[in-house]
Amino acid sequence: MSFDRTLKIAPSILAADFANFGSECEAIEAQGADWVHVDVMDGHFVPNITFGPATCAAIRPHIKGVMDVHLMISPVDPYIDAFAQAGADVITAHIEAGPHIHRTLQAIRGAGAKAGLALNPVTPANTVEHLLDMVDLICVMTVNPGFGGQKFIHSQIDKVRQLRAMIGDRPVHIEIDGGVDPSTAPLVANAGADVLVAGSAVFKGGSVSDPAPYGANIRAIRDAANGTYV
């Protein structure tokens, strides 16, 4: 997985047909998705339960590109190896999920995955100041984590700008997760984000048997954001 700052659309399978995950992953990639985003929730750190390592292992053969695994769980460390072995290219942990985030980031990289760090909306940008050389991606939550289909929190745009300035020329992605659609994509791309996670905005109107709407939705988000990030 090489680094570049070109805009990437990462559909979240949280909005996909749960009975057809493999086919859904193949469909969104065929329709232009750059990454596949997997939202892992434990019913403890967030008030919802979704997927585990077994699901990631099952869909991995159906994903040609990057499998981006977002762990909304606590504790994180006991599960890092399992998600890495399941084929995660990126494993993202929340800074709020445990007391020793340095150890967590080291463990993710030690397991052979790229290390992501997620920030809830209330968490300020400066909390990552001493972690920037330990991460490959910073995920800015633009909704409160736990459920798809929530409204975008506009106050997070300033956080993205702050992070972009802090990162400088480091090879660190800024990912946006929550409420991304054609109206919000240019706002975050202009602020410095280069990976956009979208769930319902990608999967609405389509299906495995009729995937063309997925492509139209992905293009709409990409076209809205293109040309705004330098």
C-alpha positions as CSV (number, residue, x, y, z in Angstrom):
1,M,0.0,0.0,0.0
2,S,1.8,3.1,-1.3
3,F,1.1,6.6,-0.2
4,D,-0.3,9.4,-2.3
5,R,-2.6,12.3,-1.6
6,T,-5.1,11.8,-4.5
7,L,-8.7,11.8,-3.3
8,K,-10.0,8.4,-2.3
9,I,-13.6,7.3,-1.8
10,A,-14.0,4.6,0.8
11,P,-17.5,3.2,1.0
12,S,-18.5,1.9,4.4
13,I,-20.0,-1.5,4.2
14,L,-22.1,-0.6,7.3
15,A,-24.6,0.6,4.7
16,A,-24.3,-2.4,2.4
17,D,-26.5,-5.5,2.2
18,F,-25.3,-7.6,5.1
19,A,-26.4,-10.8,3.4
20,N,-24.2,-10.1,0.4
21,F,-21.0,-8.6,1.8
22,G,-18.6,-10.3,-0.7
23,S,-20.6,-9.3,-3.7
24,E,-21.2,-5.8,-2.3
25,C,-17.4,-5.3,-1.9
26,E,-16.8,-6.5,-5.5
27,A,-19.6,-4.2,-6.8
28,I,-18.4,-1.0,-5.2
29,E,-14.8,-1.6,-6.3
30,A,-16.1,-2.3,-9.9
31,Q,-18.0,1.0,-9.7
32,G,-15.0,3.1,-8.7
33,A,-14.4,2.8,-4.9
34,D,-10.8,3.2,-4.0
35,W,-10.9,1.6,-0.5
36,V,-13.4,-0.5,1.4
37,H,-14.2,0.8,4.9
38,V,-15.2,-1.7,7.6
39,D,-16.7,-0.2,10.7
40,V,-16.1,-2.5,13.7
41,M,-18.3,-1.7,16.8
42,D,-18.4,-3.5,20.1
43,G,-21.6,-2.3,21.9
44,H,-19.2,-0.9,24.6
45,F,-17.1,1.9,23.2
46,V,-20.1,2.8,20.9
47,P,-23.8,1.9,21.3
48,N,-23.9,-0.6,18.4
49,I,-22.5,-4.0,17.5
50,T,-21.3,-4.8,13.9
51,F,-18.5,-7.0,12.7
52,G,-15.4,-8.9,14.0
53,P,-12.2,-10.4,12.5
54,A,-14.1,-13.3,11.0
55,T,-16.2,-11.0,8.8
56,C,-13.0,-9.2,7.7
57,A,-11.4,-12.5,6.8
58,A,-14.5,-13.6,4.9
59,I,-14.6,-10.4,2.7
60,R,-10.9,-10.0,2.2
61,P,-10.8,-12.3,-0.9
62,H,-13.5,-10.1,-2.5
63,I,-11.5,-6.9,-2.1
64,K,-8.7,-6.2,-4.6
65,G,-7.7,-2.9,-3.1
66,V,-7.3,-1.5,0.5
67,M,-9.4,-2.9,3.3
68,D,-9.6,0.0,5.8
69,V,-10.7,-1.3,9.3
70,H,-12.0,1.2,11.8
71,L,-12.0,-0.2,15.3
72,M,-14.7,1.5,17.4
73,I,-13.9,-0.8,20.3
74,S,-12.3,-0.8,23.7
75,P,-9.9,-2.3,24.6
76,V,-8.2,-2.4,21.2
77,D,-4.9,-4.1,21.8
78,P,-6.1,-7.7,22.3
79,Y,-7.7,-7.7,18.8
80,I,-5.0,-6.1,16.7
81,D,-3.4,-9.3,15.6
82,A,-6.7,-10.9,14.7
83,F,-7.7,-8.0,12.4
84,A,-4.2,-7.9,10.8
85,Q,-4.3,-11.6,10.2
86,A,-7.8,-11.2,8.7
87,G,-6.2,-9.0,6.0
88,A,-6.7,-5.4,7.2
89,D,-4.4,-3.0,5.3
90,V,-5.2,-0.1,7.7
91,I,-6.3,-0.6,11.3
92,T,-7.6,2.6,13.0
93,A,-8.0,2.9,16.7
94,H,-9.6,5.7,18.7
95,I,-7.4,7.9,20.8
96,E,-10.3,7.8,23.4
97,A,-10.4,4.0,23.6
98,G,-7.5,3.3,25.9
99,P,-4.8,4.9,28.1
100,H,-1.7,3.9,26.1
101,I,-2.3,4.9,22.5
102,H,1.5,4.8,21.7
103,R,1.5,1.1,22.5
104,T,-1.6,0.6,20.4
105,L,-0.1,2.3,17.4
106,Q,3.2,0.5,17.8
107,A,1.3,-2.8,17.9
108,I,-0.7,-2.1,14.8
109,R,2.5,-1.3,12.8
110,G,4.2,-4.3,14.4
111,A,1.3,-6.5,13.1
112,G,2.1,-5.3,9.6
113,A,-0.8,-2.9,9.0
114,K,-0.8,0.8,8.5
115,A,-1.7,2.6,11.8
116,G,-4.7,4.9,11.9
117,L,-5.8,7.2,14.7
118,A,-9.5,8.3,15.0
119,L,-10.7,11.4,16.9
120,N,-14.2,11.8,18.1
121,P,-15.9,15.2,17.5
122,V,-15.2,16.5,21.0
123,T,-11.5,15.5,20.8
124,P,-9.2,18.5,19.8
125,A,-6.7,18.3,17.0
126,N,-3.7,19.0,19.3
127,T,-4.1,15.6,21.0
128,V,-2.2,14.1,18.1
129,E,0.7,16.5,18.1
130,H,3.1,14.0,19.6
131,L,1.8,11.0,17.6
132,L,2.2,12.3,14.0
133,D,5.3,10.3,13.4
134,M,3.6,7.1,14.6
135,V,0.5,7.2,12.3
136,D,-0.3,6.7,8.7
137,L,-3.8,8.0,8.8
138,I,-5.9,10.3,11.0
139,C,-9.6,9.7,10.9
140,V,-11.7,12.7,11.8
141,M,-15.2,11.7,13.0
142,T,-17.7,14.2,11.6
143,V,-20.5,12.4,13.5
144,N,-20.6,10.8,16.9
145,P,-19.5,7.2,16.3
146,G,-21.9,4.3,16.5
147,F,-24.5,4.6,13.7
148,G,-24.6,5.4,10.0
149,G,-26.8,8.0,8.4
150,Q,-26.1,10.8,10.9
151,K,-25.8,14.5,10.1
152,F,-22.4,16.0,9.4
153,I,-20.9,18.1,12.3
154,H,-19.6,21.2,10.6
155,S,-17.4,22.3,13.4
156,Q,-15.0,19.5,12.5
157,I,-13.9,21.3,9.3
158,D,-11.6,23.6,11.3
159,K,-10.1,20.5,13.0
160,V,-9.3,19.1,9.5
161,R,-7.5,22.4,8.7
162,Q,-5.6,22.3,11.9
163,L,-4.5,18.7,11.3
164,R,-3.5,19.5,7.7
165,A,-1.2,22.2,9.0
166,M,0.2,20.0,11.7
167,I,0.9,17.1,9.4
168,G,3.0,19.2,7.0
169,D,4.8,17.0,4.5
170,R,4.5,13.8,6.5
171,P,3.0,10.9,4.6
172,V,-0.2,10.8,6.7
173,H,-3.8,10.6,5.2
174,I,-6.6,12.6,6.7
175,E,-9.8,10.6,6.5
176,I,-13.3,11.9,7.1
177,D,-15.9,9.5,8.5
178,G,-19.5,10.6,8.9
179,G,-22.1,12.5,6.9
180,V,-20.0,12.6,3.7
181,D,-22.1,13.3,0.6
182,P,-21.7,15.7,-2.5
183,S,-22.6,18.7,-0.3
184,T,-20.0,18.0,2.4
185,A,-17.2,16.4,0.4
186,P,-15.9,19.7,-1.0
187,L,-15.8,21.3,2.4
188,V,-13.5,18.6,3.9
189,A,-11.5,18.2,0.8
190,N,-10.8,21.9,0.7
191,A,-9.8,21.8,4.4
192,G,-7.2,19.0,3.6
193,A,-8.9,15.6,3.7
194,D,-7.9,13.0,1.1
195,V,-9.9,9.9,2.2
196,L,-13.7,10.2,2.3
197,V,-15.8,7.5,4.0
198,A,-19.4,7.4,2.8
199,G,-22.0,4.8,3.6
200,S,-25.6,5.6,2.7
201,A,-24.5,8.3,0.2
202,V,-22.8,5.5,-1.8
203,F,-25.2,2.6,-1.4
204,K,-28.5,4.5,-1.7
205,G,-30.6,3.4,-4.7
206,G,-28.4,0.5,-5.7
207,S,-27.9,-3.2,-5.1
208,V,-25.7,-6.1,-6.1
209,S,-28.1,-6.8,-9.0
210,D,-28.2,-3.1,-9.9
211,P,-24.9,-1.6,-8.9
212,A,-24.9,1.3,-11.4
213,P,-26.2,3.7,-8.8
214,Y,-23.2,3.0,-6.6
215,G,-21.0,4.2,-9.4
216,A,-23.1,7.3,-9.9
217,N,-23.0,8.1,-6.2
218,I,-19.3,7.6,-6.0
219,R,-18.7,9.9,-9.0
220,A,-21.0,12.5,-7.6
221,I,-19.0,12.6,-4.3
222,R,-15.6,12.6,-6.2
223,D,-16.7,15.2,-8.7
224,A,-17.9,17.5,-5.9
225,A,-14.6,17.2,-4.1
226,N,-12.2,17.2,-7.1
227,G,-10.0,20.2,-7.6
228,T,-10.5,21.5,-4.1
229,Y,-7.5,19.9,-2.5
230,V,-4.0,21.0,-3.2
